[in-house]
Amino acid sequence: MDTTDLNGEDLLARSFEANRPRLLRVAYTMTGSLVEAEDCVQEAWLRLRGLDDPASIRELGAWLTTTVSRLALDTLTSARARREKYVGTWLPEPLVGTGSDDPADRVTLDESVSMALLVVLERLSPAERTAFVLHDVFGVPFPEIAEVVGRSPAAVRQLASRGRRHVEGGRPRSPATQAEQRELVEAFTAACRDGDLPGLIALLDPDVVLRGDGGGKARTLQHIEREAARVAPMILLAYARAVGPGPLDSLPTEVNGAPGLVARDANGELSVVAFTVDAGRITAIDMVRNPDKLAMVPDLL
C-alpha cells in the first residue's frame, strides 16, 4: 500500500494491520517462534511510528518486510547460541489453529509454516534461511534480500540456492492431502488407544522419526528416535503413561496448517503433536511439551 496519503496515526495503524498477517508469517518462518515473531512485528511498528515522515515511504509493505526480516535475522542469530544449550531436542513453537480471525491464527493458513519445513530450516545457517524464506516462500527480490543480510544480490542468490537444496532433500516427495492426513491421524489415535502395535507400525514409514521437545521442563524423549519397530512401542508406552487411571483428553486439530493433535495427560500437562506424511505413511512425529512453547495454545480441552 502506498503511504503518500497517510495523514494520521489511525490511518498508519490500519495500513500496518493490513500487513500484519504476512509479517507474522515472515518472522515466524524465519525464527520458528511465534513469541519472537510477534516481538519482531511489534518492534517494526514502533520503528514505523518513530519515523519523522512515514508518508515518505513509497511502499509500506516492502519497507515493513525488510524491517521485520532484519529483526528476525538478528533474533535468529542470537537464538542459535541459546539453542546450543537447550535441554533435549529443540522444536519450533507449534501453531494450533482455532478457526478464528485473529492474525496470529491466520498464520497457520499458509503452507510455508508446516512443521516439516520449519524442522528442515533449522539445518540452515541464519543467512541461508533468510535468503531461502524471503525469496522462495515470500517472493522477495534478491536485491531487497541483499539489504537484509548485508551481502551482494549474487551472494544472496547462492545462499538461497544452498538453502533450497537442503529443503528439497528434507521435504515430503508425495505429501498428503488434508483429508489423507486427517485419516492417518485418526488411525494413529485409534491404534494408540487400543494398544494395537501391528496396526501402529503399519501407519509408520519404516524410517519414521520421533522427536520430543520438553525443554527440561516436561517429560519427553531426550534424543531423536528412528525406525518404526523401535518408535511404535515407545509411542504406546508414552500413551499408556499419559492416560493414567482414566482416558486421555485429546482432540484432533490443525497444527501448523495440517491435521495434528493436542492432548492433556493425567497430570494436566499439555502436548501438541505434529505429523509429517509422505507417500501415505507417517514419516515424522514431532511432540512439543515444553510449557513455555505452549503458552499461546488455545484452551481446546
Backbone bond lengths (Angstrom), bond angles and torsions (degrees), N, CA, C in turn:
res aa  C-N    CA-C-N  psi(-1)  N-CA   C-N-CA  omega(-1)  CA-C   N-CA-C  phi
1 M - - - 1.455 - - 1.523 109.67 -
2 D 1.370 116.94 131.56 1.455 120.11 176.30 1.511 109.56 -68.53
3 T 1.317 117.04 144.91 1.458 121.31 -178.79 1.531 112.13 -107.29
4 T 1.328 117.10 13.62 1.457 119.87 -177.96 1.521 111.78 -66.08
5 D 1.330 118.64 -23.66 1.456 121.33 -178.08 1.517 112.56 -100.39
6 L 1.338 117.10 4.81 1.455 118.95 179.15 1.526 108.96 -69.39
7 N 1.330 117.31 124.59 1.458 120.16 -179.14 1.518 111.30 -136.80
8 G 1.306 117.18 23.57 1.449 119.51 178.90 1.509 110.38 -173.63
9 E 1.353 115.30 158.79 1.453 119.31 -177.67 1.521 111.78 -66.81
10 D 1.317 118.00 -32.50 1.467 120.15 179.28 1.516 110.78 -62.70
11 L 1.308 116.71 -45.10 1.460 120.40 179.00 1.521 110.11 -65.94
12 L 1.334 117.33 -38.33 1.456 121.16 177.91 1.529 110.03 -63.36
13 A 1.329 116.27 -41.68 1.465 120.43 179.80 1.522 110.81 -65.17
14 R 1.321 117.50 -40.33 1.471 119.74 178.27 1.520 111.03 -64.69
15 S 1.314 116.46 -39.68 1.462 120.28 178.39 1.529 110.61 -64.65
16 F 1.325 115.81 -40.21 1.465 120.15 178.54 1.521 110.16 -64.71
17 E 1.321 118.27 -45.72 1.461 121.75 -178.50 1.525 111.69 -62.95
18 A 1.317 117.15 -30.14 1.470 119.98 177.04 1.523 110.81 -65.45
19 N 1.325 116.96 -29.50 1.465 121.97 179.20 1.525 112.96 -90.85
20 R 1.310 117.49 -12.91 1.466 121.92 -171.29 1.537 114.12 -56.49
21 P 1.345 120.75 -46.22 1.472 119.12 -179.56 1.521 113.42 -57.82
22 R 1.323 117.73 -43.05 1.468 120.77 178.64 1.529 110.13 -65.81
23 L 1.317 117.34 -42.06 1.463 120.67 -179.81 1.522 111.15 -62.01
24 L 1.320 116.94 -40.27 1.462 120.13 177.15 1.521 111.24 -63.48
25 R 1.341 116.29 -40.89 1.464 119.40 178.29 1.525 110.79 -62.27
26 V 1.337 115.94 -44.49 1.459 119.75 179.96 1.527 110.14 -59.87
27 A 1.328 116.65 -52.30 1.462 120.41 -174.87 1.521 111.47 -67.60
28 Y 1.325 117.55 -38.05 1.463 119.66 179.78 1.524 110.98 -68.45
29 T 1.319 117.46 -42.67 1.460 120.28 -179.96 1.524 110.79 -65.11
30 M 1.312 116.98 -31.08 1.465 120.06 179.05 1.524 112.67 -78.16
31 T 1.339 117.43 -34.27 1.470 120.12 -173.67 1.518 114.45 -105.24
32 G 1.344 118.04 -24.90 1.461 120.94 -175.93 1.509 113.16 75.18
33 S 1.322 117.49 12.70 1.462 121.82 -179.18 1.517 109.72 -135.33
34 L 1.330 116.53 122.71 1.457 119.84 177.97 1.527 110.62 -69.13
35 V 1.325 117.09 -36.73 1.463 120.46 178.11 1.526 110.11 -60.27
36 E 1.332 116.40 -48.59 1.460 120.02 179.67 1.525 111.07 -67.15
37 A 1.332 117.13 -35.74 1.459 120.22 178.16 1.524 110.81 -62.87
38 E 1.313 116.63 -43.70 1.459 119.66 179.52 1.520 111.21 -66.00
39 D 1.332 116.79 -35.41 1.465 119.96 175.93 1.525 110.70 -62.21
40 C 1.336 116.49 -42.02 1.470 120.50 179.14 1.527 110.96 -63.56
41 V 1.321 116.26 -43.92 1.468 120.13 -178.93 1.524 110.56 -66.32
42 Q 1.315 116.68 -40.58 1.462 119.63 178.70 1.525 111.10 -64.77
43 E 1.332 117.17 -40.19 1.462 120.86 178.32 1.528 110.61 -64.74
44 A 1.337 116.54 -37.05 1.469 119.64 177.28 1.529 110.49 -62.98
45 W 1.321 116.66 -38.69 1.464 120.94 178.03 1.535 110.50 -63.67
46 L 1.330 116.18 -43.20 1.459 119.82 179.14 1.529 111.14 -63.09
47 R 1.330 116.09 -39.66 1.464 119.40 178.79 1.521 110.90 -67.55
48 L 1.328 116.65 -37.12 1.462 120.29 178.15 1.518 110.13 -63.95
49 R 1.321 116.15 -45.72 1.464 120.08 179.78 1.521 111.66 -64.82
50 G 1.334 116.35 -28.00 1.459 120.39 -177.57 1.514 114.49 -79.07
51 L 1.330 117.36 -7.77 1.467 120.18 179.19 1.529 110.61 -69.37
52 D 1.294 116.05 145.01 1.460 120.19 177.46 1.517 111.44 -65.22
53 D 1.333 115.72 -37.50 1.473 119.20 -176.47 1.528 109.60 -142.50
54 P 1.350 118.48 82.60 1.467 120.77 179.36 1.525 112.86 -57.40
55 A 1.336 116.78 -27.66 1.464 120.14 -178.77 1.521 112.25 -66.47
56 S 1.332 116.92 -14.07 1.470 119.62 179.61 1.527 111.97 -76.30
57 I 1.324 117.42 -12.09 1.469 121.17 178.36 1.525 108.57 -72.54
58 R 1.309 116.95 121.59 1.467 120.08 -176.41 1.519 111.49 -70.68
59 E 1.323 117.31 -40.81 1.470 121.42 -178.48 1.522 108.21 -134.84
60 L 1.312 115.31 103.07 1.457 120.57 -174.47 1.522 111.95 -62.23
61 G 1.339 117.55 -42.42 1.460 120.54 -178.26 1.522 112.10 -58.81
62 A 1.328 116.87 -44.27 1.461 120.56 -179.50 1.531 110.59 -67.30
63 W 1.335 116.85 -41.21 1.464 120.08 178.67 1.526 110.96 -61.89
64 L 1.316 116.60 -44.57 1.462 120.35 -179.70 1.530 111.78 -66.43
65 T 1.335 116.72 -40.54 1.466 119.63 178.83 1.526 110.55 -61.67
66 T 1.337 116.90 -44.10 1.465 120.36 178.71 1.519 110.94 -63.22
67 T 1.327 116.62 -43.73 1.460 120.93 -178.65 1.517 111.52 -64.45
68 V 1.324 116.46 -47.76 1.465 120.45 179.83 1.526 110.50 -64.15
69 S 1.328 117.14 -38.43 1.464 120.61 -179.80 1.523 111.35 -63.80
70 R 1.323 116.58 -41.46 1.466 119.66 177.77 1.525 110.65 -62.81
71 L 1.322 115.85 -43.61 1.463 120.14 179.33 1.528 110.97 -64.16
72 A 1.331 116.08 -41.29 1.461 120.23 179.96 1.524 111.15 -67.02
73 L 1.335 116.84 -38.05 1.468 120.34 177.65 1.528 110.25 -63.20
74 D 1.323 117.12 -43.70 1.462 120.70 177.37 1.528 110.35 -61.57
75 T 1.327 116.14 -42.73 1.463 121.05 179.80 1.519 110.75 -63.65
76 L 1.336 116.60 -45.06 1.451 120.94 -179.12 1.523 111.13 -63.48
77 T 1.322 116.81 -41.64 1.460 120.51 -179.31 1.523 111.43 -61.94
78 S 1.331 116.74 -44.62 1.465 119.72 179.04 1.524 111.36 -72.01
79 A 1.341 117.42 -31.15 1.461 120.51 -179.20 1.519 111.78 -69.39
80 R 1.325 117.45 -29.41 1.467 119.94 -179.45 1.531 111.10 -58.87
81 A 1.325 116.61 -39.64 1.467 120.12 179.49 1.523 110.59 -65.67
82 R 1.330 116.44 -39.95 1.468 119.86 179.17 1.521 111.29 -67.25
83 R 1.320 116.94 -36.59 1.461 120.09 -177.01 1.526 112.05 -69.70
84 E 1.321 116.75 -23.22 1.465 119.25 176.56 1.523 111.26 -65.42
85 K 1.336 116.84 -23.87 1.462 121.68 179.85 1.531 111.79 -101.72
86 Y 1.305 116.65 5.93 1.463 121.57 -176.76 1.527 110.12 -67.33
87 V 1.327 116.98 140.63 1.459 121.82 179.53 1.525 109.57 -79.87
88 G 1.325 117.79 116.73 1.461 121.80 179.71 1.517 112.44 80.81
89 T 1.320 116.23 -156.34 1.462 123.22 -177.57 1.516 111.03 -84.67
90 W 1.328 116.32 131.62 1.465 120.74 176.54 1.517 109.15 -91.11
91 L 1.342 116.73 127.85 1.455 122.27 174.49 1.521 109.27 -123.20
92 P 1.338 117.20 155.13 1.464 119.52 177.51 1.528 111.02 -61.46
93 E 1.310 115.05 153.02 1.458 120.55 174.57 1.537 108.51 -66.22
94 P 1.345 118.57 123.34 1.468 119.19 -175.46 1.521 112.32 -74.64
95 L 1.315 114.75 148.98 1.454 121.84 174.30 1.518 108.09 -107.66
96 V 1.302 116.17 114.39 1.463 121.43 -177.62 1.513 108.40 -102.17
97 G 1.334 116.48 120.09 1.461 121.61 -176.80 1.503 112.74 -75.34
98 T 1.351 114.97 146.09 1.461 120.68 177.80 1.521 112.48 -125.39
99 G 1.340 116.09 -9.10 1.459 118.28 -177.64 1.517 113.01 81.55
100 S 1.338 118.35 6.72 1.462 120.63 179.96 1.521 109.68 -83.23
101 D 1.331 114.65 176.89 1.458 119.88 179.50 1.522 112.51 -98.80
102 D 1.334 117.08 8.41 1.458 119.82 179.44 1.529 109.81 -63.89
103 P 1.325 118.01 135.89 1.469 119.85 -179.01 1.514 113.77 -55.57
104 A 1.325 117.45 -36.27 1.459 119.54 -179.80 1.518 110.82 -63.80
105 D 1.336 117.10 -34.76 1.455 119.87 178.06 1.522 111.25 -74.62
106 R 1.333 116.60 -32.29 1.457 119.49 -178.64 1.520 112.01 -67.17
107 V 1.331 117.59 -15.85 1.459 119.91 175.04 1.521 109.84 -57.15
108 T 1.316 117.72 -34.66 1.456 121.09 -175.20 1.523 112.53 -68.53
109 L 1.318 117.61 -15.65 1.451 119.97 -176.84 1.519 112.69 -77.95
110 D 1.319 117.32 -10.99 1.456 121.19 -179.70 1.527 109.19 -95.17
111 E 1.338 117.26 126.13 1.463 121.06 -176.61 1.528 112.49 -65.02
112 S 1.334 116.24 -13.60 1.463 118.99 -179.48 1.514 112.65 -67.48
113 V 1.338 118.54 -12.02 1.458 120.31 -177.66 1.521 112.12 -102.85
114 S 1.319 118.76 19.55 1.458 120.24 178.77 1.524 110.51 -60.30
115 M 1.331 116.21 146.99 1.454 120.18 -179.62 1.526 110.85 -61.78
116 A 1.333 116.77 -37.08 1.461 120.24 179.47 1.523 111.10 -58.39
117 L 1.337 117.01 -44.95 1.459 120.17 -179.78 1.524 110.83 -67.71
118 L 1.322 117.14 -44.32 1.460 119.99 -177.04 1.526 112.04 -63.03
119 V 1.336 116.91 -36.47 1.470 119.97 177.93 1.524 110.20 -65.75
120 V 1.323 116.46 -41.67 1.469 120.13 178.79 1.529 110.45 -65.42
121 L 1.327 116.57 -39.42 1.462 120.08 -178.67 1.519 112.30 -61.80
122 E 1.330 116.85 -24.10 1.461 119.97 178.81 1.533 111.72 -64.73
123 R 1.322 117.55 -19.44 1.466 120.62 -179.86 1.525 112.22 -80.53
124 L 1.311 117.41 -12.68 1.462 121.17 -176.25 1.521 110.87 -87.71
125 S 1.324 115.39 156.56 1.457 119.39 171.00 1.526 107.92 -70.05
126 P 1.340 118.40 159.17 1.469 119.39 178.13 1.523 112.93 -54.53
127 A 1.338 117.40 -39.94 1.469 119.92 -179.19 1.525 111.34 -68.68
128 E 1.342 117.06 -41.80 1.465 120.38 177.59 1.516 110.46 -63.25
129 R 1.315 116.66 -43.82 1.466 120.47 -179.06 1.523 110.51 -62.33
130 T 1.318 116.10 -44.00 1.460 120.00 -179.91 1.520 111.19 -62.48
131 A 1.324 117.09 -46.77 1.467 120.83 -178.41 1.523 110.80 -63.26
132 F 1.340 116.80 -44.99 1.458 119.47 -178.70 1.531 111.12 -65.83
133 V 1.320 116.54 -48.89 1.467 120.35 -176.47 1.521 110.76 -61.22
134 L 1.324 116.63 -48.26 1.462 118.82 -176.39 1.524 111.99 -67.33
135 H 1.337 117.39 -41.06 1.471 118.85 -177.09 1.524 112.95 -82.40
136 D 1.333 116.90 -54.39 1.462 119.71 -172.08 1.527 113.34 -78.08
137 V 1.321 117.16 -31.53 1.462 119.83 -177.66 1.528 111.81 -93.24
138 F 1.339 116.73 -42.02 1.461 119.47 -172.90 1.524 114.30 -112.54
139 G 1.329 117.25 1.74 1.456 120.23 171.71 1.512 115.75 69.08
140 V 1.334 117.75 26.59 1.466 120.71 178.51 1.523 108.55 -78.72
141 P 1.330 118.98 132.17 1.471 121.69 -179.20 1.530 111.35 -63.90
142 F 1.336 115.89 151.30 1.461 121.14 -178.20 1.530 113.57 -57.67
143 P 1.341 119.89 -40.81 1.468 118.36 179.29 1.527 113.18 -59.60
144 E 1.332 117.25 -35.89 1.460 120.29 178.81 1.537 110.54 -71.87
145 I 1.331 116.49 -36.83 1.466 119.78 178.01 1.520 109.93 -66.95
146 A 1.348 116.29 -34.44 1.463 120.54 178.94 1.521 111.04 -59.04
147 E 1.341 116.89 -34.14 1.455 120.70 178.29 1.528 110.74 -68.33
148 V 1.327 116.57 -31.54 1.458 120.91 -178.13 1.523 110.91 -73.19
149 V 1.332 117.08 -47.22 1.462 121.06 -172.68 1.525 113.35 -94.42
150 G 1.329 117.82 -6.92 1.455 120.30 178.94 1.509 113.51 71.44
151 R 1.326 117.34 33.79 1.465 122.29 177.16 1.533 108.14 -124.85
152 S 1.329 115.85 170.21 1.458 120.16 175.78 1.525 109.42 -74.75
153 P 1.338 118.46 157.31 1.463 120.36 176.84 1.528 112.35 -56.32
154 A 1.346 117.47 -36.93 1.463 120.05 178.87 1.527 110.75 -64.97
155 A 1.333 116.57 -41.34 1.466 119.84 178.48 1.517 111.24 -66.00
156 V 1.329 116.38 -37.57 1.465 120.55 178.72 1.522 110.50 -65.22
157 R 1.327 116.18 -38.23 1.466 119.87 177.36 1.528 110.52 -59.98
158 Q 1.325 116.42 -40.46 1.465 120.09 178.03 1.519 111.55 -68.03
159 L 1.325 117.43 -38.65 1.466 120.83 176.97 1.524 110.55 -60.72
160 A 1.321 116.36 -45.25 1.464 120.60 -179.68 1.523 110.46 -64.57
161 S 1.327 116.82 -37.74 1.464 120.46 179.86 1.523 111.08 -65.01
162 R 1.330 116.76 -43.20 1.467 119.88 177.99 1.520 110.63 -64.57
163 G 1.324 116.63 -41.57 1.455 120.02 177.72 1.514 111.94 -62.82
164 R 1.327 116.26 -39.04 1.465 121.31 -179.57 1.522 111.15 -63.22
165 R 1.318 117.21 -40.72 1.466 120.30 179.52 1.531 110.85 -62.81
166 H 1.322 117.13 -41.98 1.464 120.70 177.94 1.531 110.54 -63.13
167 V 1.319 115.08 -45.61 1.463 119.98 -176.25 1.519 111.14 -65.19
168 E 1.330 117.04 -45.33 1.458 119.70 -178.34 1.527 111.31 -62.78
169 G 1.335 116.55 -31.61 1.456 119.65 178.64 1.514 113.41 -73.47
170 G 1.340 117.35 -18.75 1.455 120.25 -176.68 1.511 114.85 -108.94
171 R 1.325 117.66 -7.72 1.463 121.24 -179.12 1.525 111.27 -82.81
172 P 1.344 117.62 151.57 1.472 119.84 173.29 1.525 110.69 -59.48
173 R 1.331 115.88 136.32 1.463 119.83 178.83 1.526 111.38 -81.20
174 S 1.336 116.21 -31.07 1.469 121.25 177.89 1.529 108.42 -130.33
175 P 1.353 116.76 72.42 1.465 119.76 -175.99 1.518 112.21 -63.27
176 A 1.316 115.37 152.16 1.467 121.16 -177.92 1.523 110.63 -80.86
177 T 1.322 115.09 154.71 1.457 120.13 169.17 1.523 108.26 -74.75
178 Q 1.311 116.14 167.72 1.468 119.65 177.22 1.530 110.65 -57.76
179 A 1.336 116.89 -42.60 1.471 120.44 -178.35 1.524 111.07 -66.01
180 E 1.332 117.22 -41.89 1.466 120.64 179.96 1.526 111.08 -64.60
181 Q 1.334 115.87 -42.30 1.460 118.18 -179.86 1.524 110.76 -68.73
182 R 1.323 117.04 -36.40 1.467 119.79 178.62 1.529 110.63 -62.62
183 E 1.327 116.50 -40.65 1.467 120.01 177.97 1.527 110.89 -63.92
184 L 1.315 116.81 -41.00 1.463 120.05 179.34 1.529 111.42 -65.40
185 V 1.313 116.61 -40.17 1.469 120.04 178.57 1.523 110.31 -64.84
186 E 1.320 116.68 -40.67 1.466 119.80 177.85 1.524 110.79 -64.25
187 A 1.332 116.41 -41.51 1.469 119.91 178.68 1.521 110.65 -67.15
188 F 1.313 117.14 -37.35 1.467 122.13 177.15 1.534 109.58 -61.27
189 T 1.314 116.62 -47.03 1.463 121.05 -179.60 1.524 111.02 -61.96
190 A 1.333 116.70 -42.46 1.464 120.55 179.99 1.529 111.04 -64.49
191 A 1.330 117.27 -42.19 1.466 120.64 -179.82 1.527 110.78 -63.65
192 C 1.340 116.68 -39.85 1.471 120.26 177.51 1.523 110.28 -65.73
193 R 1.299 117.25 -44.31 1.474 121.54 -179.22 1.519 111.54 -62.24
194 D 1.341 116.77 -38.87 1.466 121.01 -176.41 1.528 112.34 -89.18
195 G 1.330 117.73 -4.18 1.458 119.54 -176.33 1.511 112.48 64.75
196 D 1.325 116.76 33.72 1.470 122.76 -173.83 1.534 109.44 -89.93
197 L 1.312 116.92 89.69 1.460 120.52 -177.30 1.526 112.17 -64.46
198 P 1.356 120.20 -49.81 1.472 119.00 178.74 1.529 111.97 -59.84
199 G 1.328 115.88 -39.60 1.468 119.24 179.71 1.513 111.95 -64.59
200 L 1.331 116.67 -38.52 1.464 120.47 179.53 1.521 110.66 -68.69
201 I 1.322 116.85 -43.61 1.470 120.67 179.35 1.523 110.59 -59.46
202 A 1.316 116.61 -36.02 1.462 120.66 -179.05 1.522 112.35 -65.96
203 L 1.329 117.22 -24.15 1.463 120.97 179.92 1.512 112.67 -83.39
204 L 1.336 115.68 -17.75 1.456 120.46 -173.50 1.523 112.42 -97.30
205 D 1.313 115.34 142.77 1.459 120.01 170.19 1.534 108.10 -64.81
206 P 1.337 118.47 143.37 1.471 119.52 -179.75 1.524 113.57 -53.80
207 D 1.337 116.61 -30.57 1.468 121.10 -179.10 1.533 112.18 -104.23
208 V 1.319 117.38 27.79 1.461 121.96 -177.63 1.531 110.88 -54.39
209 V 1.330 115.27 147.36 1.460 122.71 179.19 1.525 108.73 -114.06
210 L 1.336 116.05 132.39 1.456 121.88 177.64 1.523 108.65 -117.45
211 R 1.345 115.83 122.31 1.454 121.09 179.54 1.526 109.81 -124.91
212 G 1.303 116.42 142.16 1.455 121.43 177.41 1.508 110.65 -133.25
213 D 1.333 117.04 138.08 1.458 122.71 -178.29 1.527 108.64 -124.18
214 G 1.334 115.14 105.81 1.458 120.33 175.76 1.510 112.06 -110.62
215 G 1.331 117.48 -12.57 1.448 121.54 178.16 1.518 114.40 60.86
216 G 1.339 116.76 20.05 1.449 119.86 -177.26 1.516 113.31 78.03
217 K 1.347 116.54 5.14 1.463 120.68 -176.78 1.523 113.01 -116.38
218 A 1.309 117.29 -8.51 1.459 122.09 177.83 1.518 108.35 -145.98
219 R 1.324 116.38 147.09 1.460 120.81 -177.09 1.524 110.61 -69.83
220 T 1.316 115.48 129.05 1.464 120.92 176.96 1.520 108.23 -166.00
221 L 1.327 116.87 -172.08 1.457 121.19 179.37 1.520 110.83 -64.26
222 Q 1.310 116.18 143.54 1.457 120.90 175.02 1.524 111.56 -90.08
223 H 1.334 116.02 -22.20 1.460 120.94 -178.27 1.527 109.07 -138.35
224 I 1.308 115.40 160.72 1.466 121.00 175.07 1.525 108.97 -70.52
225 E 1.324 116.41 133.71 1.465 122.13 178.63 1.521 109.61 -111.27
226 R 1.345 116.63 149.50 1.455 121.80 -177.06 1.530 111.10 -136.94
227 E 1.307 114.84 160.65 1.461 126.46 175.89 1.530 111.77 80.79
228 A 1.337 114.00 129.33 1.458 121.45 -173.99 1.522 113.04 -57.92
229 A 1.334 117.21 -40.83 1.466 120.39 -177.02 1.524 111.75 -63.83
230 R 1.322 116.83 -25.48 1.458 121.07 178.65 1.527 111.62 -94.13
231 V 1.312 115.90 -38.94 1.458 120.96 -175.07 1.527 111.79 -70.73
232 A 1.327 117.55 -43.38 1.469 120.51 -174.50 1.532 113.13 -58.02
233 P 1.344 120.29 -48.20 1.472 119.23 177.39 1.526 112.64 -61.47
234 M 1.326 117.41 -34.86 1.455 120.68 178.51 1.523 111.22 -65.36
235 I 1.327 116.31 -38.71 1.463 120.52 178.45 1.525 110.41 -64.86
236 L 1.322 117.06 -44.98 1.466 119.99 -179.67 1.530 111.46 -64.31
237 L 1.317 116.69 -37.33 1.463 120.28 177.87 1.527 110.28 -66.57
238 A 1.323 116.65 -43.83 1.460 120.19 178.93 1.523 110.76 -63.68
239 Y 1.324 116.37 -38.23 1.464 120.54 178.66 1.528 110.19 -64.05
240 A 1.317 116.81 -44.71 1.464 120.78 -179.90 1.531 111.04 -61.62
241 R 1.329 116.95 -39.91 1.462 120.71 178.16 1.525 110.73 -65.88
242 A 1.318 116.00 -40.19 1.458 120.20 -177.51 1.522 111.98 -68.04
243 V 1.319 116.28 -33.99 1.458 120.76 -177.88 1.521 111.10 -66.54
244 G 1.335 116.78 -44.51 1.459 119.79 -176.88 1.510 110.38 64.28
245 P 1.345 117.42 -139.43 1.467 120.12 -177.42 1.525 114.37 -78.96
246 G 1.305 118.13 -10.87 1.464 119.46 -176.87 1.516 111.39 -132.30
247 P 1.344 118.00 -177.42 1.466 121.84 -179.55 1.529 111.54 -69.04
248 L 1.335 115.83 149.95 1.462 121.06 177.70 1.519 109.18 -75.63
249 D 1.306 115.52 131.85 1.456 121.12 178.28 1.520 108.33 -85.17
250 S 1.325 116.85 101.51 1.467 120.73 -176.70 1.514 110.52 -134.98
251 L 1.336 114.74 159.48 1.451 119.81 -177.38 1.523 109.77 -149.53
252 P 1.333 118.20 129.20 1.472 119.79 172.89 1.525 109.41 -68.02
253 T 1.298 117.08 137.96 1.458 121.17 179.52 1.516 108.87 -158.57
254 E 1.316 116.71 172.72 1.459 120.13 176.36 1.516 109.74 -82.09
255 V 1.322 115.74 129.95 1.457 121.94 174.38 1.526 107.14 -122.55
256 N 1.316 116.06 114.62 1.468 121.39 -176.73 1.524 111.87 52.80
257 G 1.311 114.61 43.29 1.453 120.71 173.10 1.502 116.18 82.46
258 A 1.339 119.40 3.81 1.467 122.58 -179.54 1.531 109.23 -134.25
259 P 1.333 117.68 155.25 1.461 119.66 178.96 1.526 112.40 -57.03
260 G 1.323 115.73 131.45 1.450 122.68 178.22 1.517 109.23 -150.16
261 L 1.315 116.02 -157.34 1.460 120.63 -176.71 1.519 110.87 -137.96
262 V 1.324 115.53 148.35 1.453 122.07 165.89 1.528 105.85 -125.20
263 A 1.337 116.71 135.09 1.461 120.35 -174.58 1.527 110.06 -141.84
264 R 1.343 114.95 152.19 1.453 121.19 174.73 1.518 107.86 -126.74
265 D 1.342 116.73 124.91 1.456 119.91 -173.44 1.525 111.66 -84.50
266 A 1.337 115.42 -175.38 1.458 120.64 -175.97 1.520 112.46 -62.58
267 N 1.339 117.18 -23.19 1.465 121.48 178.95 1.523 112.69 -91.59
268 G 1.321 115.98 3.06 1.460 119.75 179.75 1.510 114.37 83.81
269 E 1.350 117.95 6.67 1.457 120.85 -178.80 1.528 110.52 -83.31
270 L 1.320 115.38 138.27 1.461 122.11 -174.83 1.517 111.34 -91.74
271 S 1.326 116.12 144.90 1.460 123.06 173.83 1.520 108.66 -135.26
272 V 1.322 116.04 142.67 1.460 121.81 172.09 1.522 107.20 -121.76
273 V 1.331 115.75 127.55 1.464 120.89 -174.41 1.524 109.54 -118.02
274 A 1.329 115.73 124.66 1.467 122.26 176.48 1.519 109.09 -109.71
275 F 1.320 116.33 144.02 1.463 122.19 -178.59 1.517 109.62 -120.92
276 T 1.324 115.54 139.96 1.454 121.85 169.84 1.523 107.66 -111.30
277 V 1.312 116.28 129.93 1.462 121.51 -175.45 1.522 109.72 -121.94
278 D 1.317 116.01 134.50 1.462 121.75 178.54 1.523 108.37 -141.88
279 A 1.325 115.45 130.01 1.469 121.34 177.35 1.532 111.76 53.83
280 G 1.327 115.97 39.53 1.458 120.18 172.01 1.510 116.18 83.69
281 R 1.342 117.72 3.40 1.459 120.19 179.12 1.527 110.68 -132.38
282 I 1.313 114.93 156.94 1.456 120.62 179.28 1.525 108.71 -78.08
283 T 1.329 115.97 120.21 1.469 120.43 -178.02 1.527 112.22 -101.96
284 A 1.320 117.45 -19.56 1.463 120.26 179.12 1.521 109.37 -151.63
285 I 1.328 115.01 140.52 1.460 122.65 174.57 1.520 106.70 -125.94
286 D 1.324 115.94 120.19 1.457 121.21 -178.89 1.526 109.04 -117.80
287 M 1.330 115.39 116.54 1.458 121.02 -176.19 1.522 109.79 -114.28
288 V 1.328 115.91 117.65 1.462 121.50 179.82 1.524 108.39 -102.64
289 R 1.350 115.72 123.22 1.460 121.64 -179.96 1.525 112.55 -125.40
290 N 1.324 116.87 -6.99 1.456 120.21 177.86 1.533 108.93 -61.05
291 P 1.339 118.61 115.10 1.471 119.89 -176.14 1.522 113.15 -60.58
292 D 1.331 117.75 -26.92 1.462 120.08 178.62 1.527 111.21 -63.79
293 K 1.338 116.61 -30.72 1.463 120.78 -178.88 1.525 112.69 -89.05
294 L 1.329 116.57 -5.32 1.463 120.64 -177.05 1.525 112.13 -112.37
295 A 1.337 115.75 7.55 1.461 119.51 -176.20 1.522 112.39 -63.11
296 M 1.335 117.44 -26.72 1.466 120.65 -176.98 1.529 112.31 -101.22
297 V 1.342 117.00 7.93 1.458 119.70 177.40 1.520 108.97 -72.57
298 P 1.339 118.43 130.29 1.454 120.58 179.00 1.521 111.85 -59.53
299 D 1.311 116.85 149.03 1.465 122.06 179.67 1.531 108.26 -79.98
300 L 1.339 115.82 88.02 1.453 121.70 -175.84 1.527 112.52 -94.85
301 L 1.334 117.87 -14.34 1.461 121.53 -174.50 1.527 111.62 -110.13
